[in-house]
Amino acid sequence: MRFFSDNAAAAHPAVLEAMIAANTLDTAYDSDALSRKLDGAFSDLFETEVTALWVTTGTAANCLALAAMVPSYGGVLCHREAHINVDEAGAPEFFSGGAKLLLVDGPGAKLTVDAVAEARGRIRADVHQTQPNALSITNASEYGLVYTPEETAALGEFAHTHKLAFHLDGARFANAVVSTGASPADLTWRAGVDALSFGFVKNGGLSTEALILFDRDLADSVLRRRKRAGHLLSKGRYMAAQLLAMLDEEIWLTNARAANEAATRLADAAGDRLVHPVQANEVFLRLTAEEAASLRQQGYDFYDWGVGEARLVTSWDQDLAAVDRLATAIRAL
C-alpha cells in the first residue's frame, strides 16, 4: 500500500544470499576476489572494456564522476530539476571543490540539444563567466521519462563536439533499459557517455551502486577521490557481492520490468489525470486535496508533488493485488 519511493523497497533475496556467501576471509578494500570481477562482469554487460567501481550511494557515484570531469572553476550543464541540482545538498559542488551547475530547462526534466545549445550560447567565452566542462542527463528522468539511444546520442555528439564530458545519472537506468528495449551499450558509450552512475538500490539492491567509467582515463582520479571522500570501504567484497548478484540471471532487468509493469497498471487507470507519460516506474497524477485525502484514507501512501499533483513510485516487489486495488480506487475518484 506504500507508493512513496522505490528506495524503501526490500532487498532482493539473491543480494542477501550473496552477502552471506561473501562472509569469508579475503583481501581488504577493493582487492578482494569479488571486487576484481567487477570490471569483467560490467565489460561483458556493456560490450566494451570499462572500469566498474562500487560506491555506497548514487550521490557519491554522480559526484565522484563529475569531480573527475570538471575543474573547481568549471561548470556542469544539467536540467534545472536534475537530482544533482535539487536533491544532493550541494554535493557536486562539494566534491568538485566548487564547480558550478549551469541550469537548463526542458519538459519532463529532459534535455534537448536545442535547449543545451541555447543555454551554452548564453555563456560568454571570457573569464567573467563559468565555462561548461560537462553535460549531465538523467535516464530515466526525475519525472520518469526516458531518453532513447537516438536522443542520448544527439546529446553525446553535441557534448563531444563542444569538448564537454558526458555524464549519465542512471539511478533508474534499469527501468530505462526495459522501457526502451535498447541495449545498455546503446544507451551509454555508443551514444557518447563517458561515465554512468548505475543505480541498484532502487531496483532491489541493499547498499551499493555502481560507477561505470567508459572513459577509463578517469579511473585514477576517481579512485583517489573515492578514498579521499571516505567511500573506500574496508570490506568491499560485500559491496561487490551485491552488484554481481543483481547481474546474475539478469535480476536487475527482471526487477525493473516488474516495477515498470506496476506503474503501467496505474497509468492505465489514471487517464487524463497523468501529468507526464509513464515510461518507467514513476506516476505523476493530478489530484485535488480531497481526492488525495480519499486515497490516503483507503491506506495508500504517496508524496504530494506541488499543488494539485501527487507522485506514486512502484517497486520491483510491489504487491500487484495492491496495485490493482489502487488502480480501481483512482478510477473511482
Contacts in CASP RR format, 6 or more apart in sequence:
PFRMAT RR
TARGET T0000
AUTHOR 0000-0000-0000
METHOD contacts of the structure
MODEL  1
MRFFSDNAAAAHPAVLEAMIAANTLDTAYDSDALSRKLDGAFSDLFETEV
TALWVTTGTAANCLALAAMVPSYGGVLCHREAHINVDEAGAPEFFSGGAK
LLLVDGPGAKLTVDAVAEARGRIRADVHQTQPNALSITNASEYGLVYTPE
ETAALGEFAHTHKLAFHLDGARFANAVVSTGASPADLTWRAGVDALSFGF
VKNGGLSTEALILFDRDLADSVLRRRKRAGHLLSKGRYMAAQLLAMLDEE
IWLTNARAANEAATRLADAAGDRLVHPVQANEVFLRLTAEEAASLRQQGY
DFYDWGVGEARLVTSWDQDLAAVDRLATAIRAL
1 299 0 8 1.000
1 300 0 8 1.000
1 301 0 8 1.000
1 322 0 8 1.000
1 326 0 8 1.000
2 8 0 8 1.000
2 301 0 8 1.000
3 300 0 8 1.000
3 301 0 8 1.000
3 302 0 8 1.000
3 312 0 8 1.000
3 313 0 8 1.000
3 314 0 8 1.000
3 326 0 8 1.000
4 301 0 8 1.000
4 302 0 8 1.000
4 303 0 8 1.000
4 313 0 8 1.000
5 202 0 8 1.000
5 303 0 8 1.000
5 313 0 8 1.000
6 172 0 8 1.000
6 202 0 8 1.000
6 203 0 8 1.000
6 259 0 8 1.000
6 281 0 8 1.000
6 313 0 8 1.000
6 314 0 8 1.000
6 315 0 8 1.000
6 316 0 8 1.000
7 201 0 8 1.000
7 202 0 8 1.000
8 315 0 8 1.000
9 202 0 8 1.000
9 204 0 8 1.000
9 315 0 8 1.000
9 316 0 8 1.000
9 317 0 8 1.000
9 318 0 8 1.000
10 204 0 8 1.000
10 317 0 8 1.000
11 204 0 8 1.000
11 205 0 8 1.000
11 206 0 8 1.000
12 204 0 8 1.000
12 205 0 8 1.000
12 245 0 8 1.000
12 246 0 8 1.000
12 251 0 8 1.000
12 255 0 8 1.000
12 316 0 8 1.000
12 317 0 8 1.000
14 245 0 8 1.000
14 246 0 8 1.000
14 248 0 8 1.000
14 251 0 8 1.000
15 204 0 8 1.000
15 205 0 8 1.000
15 206 0 8 1.000
15 241 0 8 1.000
15 242 0 8 1.000
15 245 0 8 1.000
15 246 0 8 1.000
16 206 0 8 1.000
17 245 0 8 1.000
18 241 0 8 1.000
18 242 0 8 1.000
18 244 0 8 1.000
18 245 0 8 1.000
19 206 0 8 1.000
19 238 0 8 1.000
19 241 0 8 1.000
19 242 0 8 1.000
21 241 0 8 1.000
22 34 0 8 1.000
22 237 0 8 1.000
22 238 0 8 1.000
22 240 0 8 1.000
22 241 0 8 1.000
23 238 0 8 1.000
26 32 0 8 1.000
26 33 0 8 1.000
26 34 0 8 1.000
26 237 0 8 1.000
27 33 0 8 1.000
28 234 0 8 1.000
28 235 0 8 1.000
28 236 0 8 1.000
29 35 0 8 1.000
29 232 0 8 1.000
29 233 0 8 1.000
29 234 0 8 1.000
29 236 0 8 1.000
30 36 0 8 1.000
30 53 0 8 1.000
30 54 0 8 1.000
30 232 0 8 1.000
30 236 0 8 1.000
30 240 0 8 1.000
32 236 0 8 1.000
32 237 0 8 1.000
32 240 0 8 1.000
33 237 0 8 1.000
34 236 0 8 1.000
34 237 0 8 1.000
34 240 0 8 1.000
34 241 0 8 1.000
34 244 0 8 1.000
35 54 0 8 1.000
35 236 0 8 1.000
35 237 0 8 1.000
35 239 0 8 1.000
35 240 0 8 1.000
37 240 0 8 1.000
37 244 0 8 1.000
38 52 0 8 1.000
38 53 0 8 1.000
38 54 0 8 1.000
38 210 0 8 1.000
38 240 0 8 1.000
38 243 0 8 1.000
38 244 0 8 1.000
39 49 0 8 1.000
39 50 0 8 1.000
39 51 0 8 1.000
39 52 0 8 1.000
40 52 0 8 1.000
41 52 0 8 1.000
41 243 0 8 1.000
41 244 0 8 1.000
41 247 0 8 1.000
42 50 0 8 1.000
42 52 0 8 1.000
42 210 0 8 1.000
42 212 0 8 1.000
42 247 0 8 1.000
43 49 0 8 1.000
43 50 0 8 1.000
43 52 0 8 1.000
45 184 0 8 1.000
45 247 0 8 1.000
46 184 0 8 1.000
46 185 0 8 1.000
46 188 0 8 1.000
46 189 0 8 1.000
46 212 0 8 1.000
46 214 0 8 1.000
47 183 0 8 1.000
47 184 0 8 1.000
47 185 0 8 1.000
48 185 0 8 1.000
48 189 0 8 1.000
48 214 0 8 1.000
49 216 0 8 1.000
50 189 0 8 1.000
50 212 0 8 1.000
50 213 0 8 1.000
50 214 0 8 1.000
50 216 0 8 1.000
51 212 0 8 1.000
51 213 0 8 1.000
51 216 0 8 1.000
51 218 0 8 1.000
51 219 0 8 1.000
51 222 0 8 1.000
52 210 0 8 1.000
52 211 0 8 1.000
52 212 0 8 1.000
52 213 0 8 1.000
52 243 0 8 1.000
53 210 0 8 1.000
53 211 0 8 1.000
53 213 0 8 1.000
53 222 0 8 1.000
53 223 0 8 1.000
53 226 0 8 1.000
54 208 0 8 1.000
54 209 0 8 1.000
54 210 0 8 1.000
54 211 0 8 1.000
54 233 0 8 1.000
54 236 0 8 1.000
54 239 0 8 1.000
54 240 0 8 1.000
54 242 0 8 1.000
54 243 0 8 1.000
55 61 0 8 1.000
55 64 0 8 1.000
55 208 0 8 1.000
55 209 0 8 1.000
55 210 0 8 1.000
55 211 0 8 1.000
55 226 0 8 1.000
55 231 0 8 1.000
56 207 0 8 1.000
56 208 0 8 1.000
56 209 0 8 1.000
56 231 0 8 1.000
56 233 0 8 1.000
56 239 0 8 1.000
57 201 0 8 1.000
57 209 0 8 1.000
58 169 0 8 1.000
58 171 0 8 1.000
58 197 0 8 1.000
58 199 0 8 1.000
58 201 0 8 1.000
58 209 0 8 1.000
59 88 0 8 1.000
59 91 0 8 1.000
60 209 0 8 1.000
60 211 0 8 1.000
60 226 0 8 1.000
60 229 0 8 1.000
60 231 0 8 1.000
61 197 0 8 1.000
61 198 0 8 1.000
61 199 0 8 1.000
61 209 0 8 1.000
61 210 0 8 1.000
61 211 0 8 1.000
62 83 0 8 1.000
62 84 0 8 1.000
62 88 0 8 1.000
62 91 0 8 1.000
62 92 0 8 1.000
62 136 0 8 1.000
62 167 0 8 1.000
62 169 0 8 1.000
62 197 0 8 1.000
63 84 0 8 1.000
63 88 0 8 1.000
63 91 0 8 1.000
63 92 0 8 1.000
63 94 0 8 1.000
63 95 0 8 1.000
63 96 0 8 1.000
64 95 0 8 1.000
64 211 0 8 1.000
64 222 0 8 1.000
64 225 0 8 1.000
64 226 0 8 1.000
64 229 0 8 1.000
64 231 0 8 1.000
65 167 0 8 1.000
65 195 0 8 1.000
65 197 0 8 1.000
65 211 0 8 1.000
65 213 0 8 1.000
65 218 0 8 1.000
65 222 0 8 1.000
66 76 0 8 1.000
66 84 0 8 1.000
66 92 0 8 1.000
66 95 0 8 1.000
66 96 0 8 1.000
66 99 0 8 1.000
66 134 0 8 1.000
66 136 0 8 1.000
66 167 0 8 1.000
67 92 0 8 1.000
67 95 0 8 1.000
67 96 0 8 1.000
67 97 0 8 1.000
67 99 0 8 1.000
67 221 0 8 1.000
67 225 0 8 1.000
68 195 0 8 1.000
68 218 0 8 1.000
68 221 0 8 1.000
68 222 0 8 1.000
68 225 0 8 1.000
69 76 0 8 1.000
69 133 0 8 1.000
69 134 0 8 1.000
69 165 0 8 1.000
69 167 0 8 1.000
69 194 0 8 1.000
69 195 0 8 1.000
69 218 0 8 1.000
70 76 0 8 1.000
70 96 0 8 1.000
70 99 0 8 1.000
70 133 0 8 1.000
70 134 0 8 1.000
70 165 0 8 1.000
71 96 0 8 1.000
71 99 0 8 1.000
71 133 0 8 1.000
72 96 0 8 1.000
72 97 0 8 1.000
72 98 0 8 1.000
72 99 0 8 1.000
73 98 0 8 1.000
73 99 0 8 1.000
73 130 0 8 1.000
74 99 0 8 1.000
74 100 0 8 1.000
74 130 0 8 1.000
74 131 0 8 1.000
74 132 0 8 1.000
74 133 0 8 1.000
75 99 0 8 1.000
75 100 0 8 1.000
75 101 0 8 1.000
75 102 0 8 1.000
75 130 0 8 1.000
75 131 0 8 1.000
75 132 0 8 1.000
75 133 0 8 1.000
75 134 0 8 1.000
76 84 0 8 1.000
76 92 0 8 1.000
76 99 0 8 1.000
76 100 0 8 1.000
76 101 0 8 1.000
76 102 0 8 1.000
76 132 0 8 1.000
76 133 0 8 1.000
76 134 0 8 1.000
76 135 0 8 1.000
76 136 0 8 1.000
76 167 0 8 1.000
77 102 0 8 1.000
77 104 0 8 1.000
77 111 0 8 1.000
77 116 0 8 1.000
77 119 0 8 1.000
77 120 0 8 1.000
77 132 0 8 1.000
77 134 0 8 1.000
77 135 0 8 1.000
77 136 0 8 1.000
77 164 0 8 1.000
78 84 0 8 1.000
78 85 0 8 1.000
78 101 0 8 1.000
78 102 0 8 1.000
78 103 0 8 1.000
78 104 0 8 1.000
78 111 0 8 1.000
78 135 0 8 1.000
78 136 0 8 1.000
78 137 0 8 1.000
79 85 0 8 1.000
79 103 0 8 1.000
79 104 0 8 1.000
79 105 0 8 1.000
79 106 0 8 1.000
79 109 0 8 1.000
79 110 0 8 1.000
79 111 0 8 1.000
79 137 0 8 1.000
79 138 0 8 1.000
79 141 0 8 1.000
79 142 0 8 1.000
80 103 0 8 1.000
80 104 0 8 1.000
80 105 0 8 1.000
80 106 0 8 1.000
81 108 0 8 1.000
81 109 0 8 1.000
81 142 0 8 1.000
81 143 0 8 1.000
82 101 0 8 1.000
82 109 0 8 1.000
82 136 0 8 1.000
82 137 0 8 1.000
82 138 0 8 1.000
82 142 0 8 1.000
82 169 0 8 1.000
83 138 0 8 1.000
83 142 0 8 1.000
83 169 0 8 1.000
83 171 0 8 1.000
84 91 0 8 1.000
84 92 0 8 1.000
84 101 0 8 1.000
84 136 0 8 1.000
84 169 0 8 1.000
85 101 0 8 1.000
85 103 0 8 1.000
86 142 0 8 1.000
92 99 0 8 1.000
92 101 0 8 1.000
93 99 0 8 1.000
93 100 0 8 1.000
93 101 0 8 1.000
95 225 0 8 1.000
95 229 0 8 1.000
99 133 0 8 1.000
100 130 0 8 1.000
102 119 0 8 1.000
102 123 0 8 1.000
102 130 0 8 1.000
102 132 0 8 1.000
103 119 0 8 1.000
104 111 0 8 1.000
104 115 0 8 1.000
104 116 0 8 1.000
104 119 0 8 1.000
105 115 0 8 1.000
106 112 0 8 1.000
106 115 0 8 1.000
108 141 0 8 1.000
108 142 0 8 1.000
108 143 0 8 1.000
108 144 0 8 1.000
108 145 0 8 1.000
108 276 0 8 1.000
109 138 0 8 1.000
109 141 0 8 1.000
109 142 0 8 1.000
109 143 0 8 1.000
109 144 0 8 1.000
109 145 0 8 1.000
110 137 0 8 1.000
110 141 0 8 1.000
110 145 0 8 1.000
110 147 0 8 1.000
110 151 0 8 1.000
111 135 0 8 1.000
111 137 0 8 1.000
111 155 0 8 1.000
112 151 0 8 1.000
112 155 0 8 1.000
113 154 0 8 1.000
113 155 0 8 1.000
113 158 0 8 1.000
116 135 0 8 1.000
116 155 0 8 1.000
116 158 0 8 1.000
117 158 0 8 1.000
120 132 0 8 1.000
120 162 0 8 1.000
123 129 0 8 1.000
123 130 0 8 1.000
123 131 0 8 1.000
123 132 0 8 1.000
125 131 0 8 1.000
132 162 0 8 1.000
132 164 0 8 1.000
133 164 0 8 1.000
133 165 0 8 1.000
134 159 0 8 1.000
134 164 0 8 1.000
134 165 0 8 1.000
134 166 0 8 1.000
134 167 0 8 1.000
135 155 0 8 1.000
135 156 0 8 1.000
135 158 0 8 1.000
135 159 0 8 1.000
135 164 0 8 1.000
135 165 0 8 1.000
135 166 0 8 1.000
135 167 0 8 1.000
136 167 0 8 1.000
136 168 0 8 1.000
136 169 0 8 1.000
137 147 0 8 1.000
137 152 0 8 1.000
137 155 0 8 1.000
137 167 0 8 1.000
137 168 0 8 1.000
137 169 0 8 1.000
138 168 0 8 1.000
138 169 0 8 1.000
138 170 0 8 1.000
138 171 0 8 1.000
139 146 0 8 1.000
139 147 0 8 1.000
139 152 0 8 1.000
139 168 0 8 1.000
139 169 0 8 1.000
139 170 0 8 1.000
139 172 0 8 1.000
139 173 0 8 1.000
139 176 0 8 1.000
139 187 0 8 1.000
140 146 0 8 1.000
140 170 0 8 1.000
140 172 0 8 1.000
140 173 0 8 1.000
140 175 0 8 1.000
140 176 0 8 1.000
140 179 0 8 1.000
140 279 0 8 1.000
140 280 0 8 1.000
140 281 0 8 1.000
140 282 0 8 1.000
141 147 0 8 1.000
143 275 0 8 1.000
143 276 0 8 1.000
143 282 0 8 1.000
143 284 0 8 1.000
144 172 0 8 1.000
144 175 0 8 1.000
144 276 0 8 1.000
144 278 0 8 1.000
144 279 0 8 1.000
144 280 0 8 1.000
144 281 0 8 1.000
144 282 0 8 1.000
145 276 0 8 1.000
145 277 0 8 1.000
145 279 0 8 1.000
145 280 0 8 1.000
146 175 0 8 1.000
146 176 0 8 1.000
146 179 0 8 1.000
146 180 0 8 1.000
146 279 0 8 1.000
146 280 0 8 1.000
147 155 0 8 1.000
147 176 0 8 1.000
147 180 0 8 1.000
147 187 0 8 1.000
148 180 0 8 1.000
148 182 0 8 1.000
149 180 0 8 1.000
149 182 0 8 1.000
149 186 0 8 1.000
149 187 0 8 1.000
149 190 0 8 1.000
149 191 0 8 1.000
152 168 0 8 1.000
152 187 0 8 1.000
152 188 0 8 1.000
152 191 0 8 1.000
152 192 0 8 1.000
152 193 0 8 1.000
153 190 0 8 1.000
153 191 0 8 1.000
153 192 0 8 1.000
155 166 0 8 1.000
155 191 0 8 1.000
156 166 0 8 1.000
156 191 0 8 1.000
156 192 0 8 1.000
156 193 0 8 1.000
157 192 0 8 1.000
158 164 0 8 1.000
159 165 0 8 1.000
159 166 0 8 1.000
159 192 0 8 1.000
160 166 0 8 1.000
160 192 0 8 1.000
165 194 0 8 1.000
165 195 0 8 1.000
165 215 0 8 1.000
166 192 0 8 1.000
166 193 0 8 1.000
166 194 0 8 1.000
166 195 0 8 1.000
167 193 0 8 1.000
167 194 0 8 1.000
167 195 0 8 1.000
167 196 0 8 1.000
167 197 0 8 1.000
168 188 0 8 1.000
168 193 0 8 1.000
168 195 0 8 1.000
168 196 0 8 1.000
168 197 0 8 1.000
169 197 0 8 1.000
170 176 0 8 1.000
170 196 0 8 1.000
170 197 0 8 1.000
170 198 0 8 1.000
170 199 0 8 1.000
171 197 0 8 1.000
171 199 0 8 1.000
171 202 0 8 1.000
172 199 0 8 1.000
172 202 0 8 1.000
172 203 0 8 1.000
172 256 0 8 1.000
172 280 0 8 1.000
172 281 0 8 1.000
172 282 0 8 1.000
173 184 0 8 1.000
173 187 0 8 1.000
173 196 0 8 1.000
173 198 0 8 1.000
173 199 0 8 1.000
174 199 0 8 1.000
174 200 0 8 1.000
174 203 0 8 1.000
174 252 0 8 1.000
174 253 0 8 1.000
174 255 0 8 1.000
174 256 0 8 1.000
175 203 0 8 1.000
175 256 0 8 1.000
175 259 0 8 1.000
175 260 0 8 1.000
175 280 0 8 1.000
175 281 0 8 1.000
176 187 0 8 1.000
176 280 0 8 1.000
177 183 0 8 1.000
177 184 0 8 1.000
177 187 0 8 1.000
177 253 0 8 1.000
177 256 0 8 1.000
178 253 0 8 1.000
178 256 0 8 1.000
178 257 0 8 1.000
178 260 0 8 1.000
179 260 0 8 1.000
179 279 0 8 1.000
179 280 0 8 1.000
180 187 0 8 1.000
187 193 0 8 1.000
188 196 0 8 1.000
188 212 0 8 1.000
188 214 0 8 1.000
189 214 0 8 1.000
192 214 0 8 1.000
193 214 0 8 1.000
194 213 0 8 1.000
194 214 0 8 1.000
194 215 0 8 1.000
194 218 0 8 1.000
195 211 0 8 1.000
195 212 0 8 1.000
195 213 0 8 1.000
195 214 0 8 1.000
195 215 0 8 1.000
195 218 0 8 1.000
196 210 0 8 1.000
196 211 0 8 1.000
196 212 0 8 1.000
196 214 0 8 1.000
197 209 0 8 1.000
197 210 0 8 1.000
197 211 0 8 1.000
198 209 0 8 1.000
198 210 0 8 1.000
198 211 0 8 1.000
198 212 0 8 1.000
199 209 0 8 1.000
199 210 0 8 1.000
200 208 0 8 1.000
200 209 0 8 1.000
200 210 0 8 1.000
200 242 0 8 1.000
200 243 0 8 1.000
200 246 0 8 1.000
200 252 0 8 1.000
201 207 0 8 1.000
201 208 0 8 1.000
201 209 0 8 1.000
202 315 0 8 1.000
203 246 0 8 1.000
203 252 0 8 1.000
203 255 0 8 1.000
203 256 0 8 1.000
203 259 0 8 1.000
203 316 0 8 1.000
204 246 0 8 1.000
204 255 0 8 1.000
204 315 0 8 1.000
204 316 0 8 1.000
204 317 0 8 1.000
205 242 0 8 1.000
205 246 0 8 1.000
206 242 0 8 1.000
207 239 0 8 1.000
207 242 0 8 1.000
208 239 0 8 1.000
208 240 0 8 1.000
208 242 0 8 1.000
208 243 0 8 1.000
210 243 0 8 1.000
211 222 0 8 1.000
213 219 0 8 1.000
213 222 0 8 1.000
226 232 0 8 1.000
233 239 0 8 1.000
245 251 0 8 1.000
246 252 0 8 1.000
246 255 0 8 1.000
254 316 0 8 1.000
255 316 0 8 1.000
256 281 0 8 1.000
256 316 0 8 1.000
258 316 0 8 1.000
258 317 0 8 1.000
258 318 0 8 1.000
259 280 0 8 1.000
259 281 0 8 1.000
259 314 0 8 1.000
259 315 0 8 1.000
259 316 0 8 1.000
259 318 0 8 1.000
260 280 0 8 1.000
260 281 0 8 1.000
260 314 0 8 1.000
262 281 0 8 1.000
262 314 0 8 1.000
262 315 0 8 1.000
262 318 0 8 1.000
262 320 0 8 1.000
262 323 0 8 1.000
263 278 0 8 1.000
263 280 0 8 1.000
263 281 0 8 1.000
263 282 0 8 1.000
263 283 0 8 1.000
263 312 0 8 1.000
263 313 0 8 1.000
263 314 0 8 1.000
264 278 0 8 1.000
265 320 0 8 1.000
265 323 0 8 1.000
265 324 0 8 1.000
265 327 0 8 1.000
266 278 0 8 1.000
266 283 0 8 1.000
266 312 0 8 1.000
266 314 0 8 1.000
266 323 0 8 1.000
266 326 0 8 1.000
266 327 0 8 1.000
266 330 0 8 1.000
267 274 0 8 1.000
267 277 0 8 1.000
267 278 0 8 1.000
267 283 0 8 1.000
268 327 0 8 1.000
269 326 0 8 1.000
269 327 0 8 1.000
269 328 0 8 1.000
269 330 0 8 1.000
269 331 0 8 1.000
270 283 0 8 1.000
270 285 0 8 1.000
270 330 0 8 1.000
273 285 0 8 1.000
273 286 0 8 1.000
273 287 0 8 1.000
273 330 0 8 1.000
274 283 0 8 1.000
274 284 0 8 1.000
274 285 0 8 1.000
274 286 0 8 1.000
275 284 0 8 1.000
275 285 0 8 1.000
275 286 0 8 1.000
275 309 0 8 1.000
276 284 0 8 1.000
281 313 0 8 1.000
281 314 0 8 1.000
281 315 0 8 1.000
282 311 0 8 1.000
282 312 0 8 1.000
282 313 0 8 1.000
282 314 0 8 1.000
283 311 0 8 1.000
283 312 0 8 1.000
283 313 0 8 1.000
283 314 0 8 1.000
284 305 0 8 1.000
284 309 0 8 1.000
284 310 0 8 1.000
284 311 0 8 1.000
284 312 0 8 1.000
285 309 0 8 1.000
285 310 0 8 1.000
285 311 0 8 1.000
285 312 0 8 1.000
285 330 0 8 1.000
286 308 0 8 1.000
286 309 0 8 1.000
287 295 0 8 1.000
287 308 0 8 1.000
287 309 0 8 1.000
287 310 0 8 1.000
287 333 0 8 1.000
288 308 0 8 1.000
289 308 0 8 1.000
291 333 0 8 1.000
292 302 0 8 1.000
292 304 0 8 1.000
292 308 0 8 1.000
292 310 0 8 1.000
294 329 0 8 1.000
294 333 0 8 1.000
295 302 0 8 1.000
295 326 0 8 1.000
295 329 0 8 1.000
295 330 0 8 1.000
295 333 0 8 1.000
298 329 0 8 1.000
300 326 0 8 1.000
300 329 0 8 1.000
302 310 0 8 1.000
302 311 0 8 1.000
302 312 0 8 1.000
302 313 0 8 1.000
303 310 0 8 1.000
303 311 0 8 1.000
304 310 0 8 1.000
304 311 0 8 1.000
305 311 0 8 1.000
312 326 0 8 1.000
314 323 0 8 1.000
END
